[in-house]
Amino acid sequence: MEKKITPGDWTVHFFDDFDRFEIHTANDHDGTVIIADLGHDTEGPPEVREANAKAIAAVPDLIEALIGMMAHNRTDCNDRNCGSCSWCKAKTAIEKAGVL
């Protein structure tokens, strides 16, 4: 299954002179790609914006972990639509992200 997100490791970069955080990835063909920019006009103080940036940067790893969990734990939900077990919550999160 191919993921529909920008490939590569996503990292957080802080620009002190602009008081903003950017999430970058480097891919082999295009160089650096900016995934998100949490500028000084973004909601919240710097520590909240930094936490948000780190959460965004973790998205590819979290998606991969959820997909792996679902593939190896297919017996977690008997009806696959209960909405409350870990398997169904992982499936809902992946669908919400629209990455597959």
Secondary structure, DSSP 8 states (H G I E B T S, - for coil): ----S--S-EEEEEETTTTEEEEEEEETTTEEEEEEEE-TTSSS-HHHHHHHHHHHHTHHHHHHHHHHHHHH-TTS-SSS--SSSHHHHHHHHHHHHT--
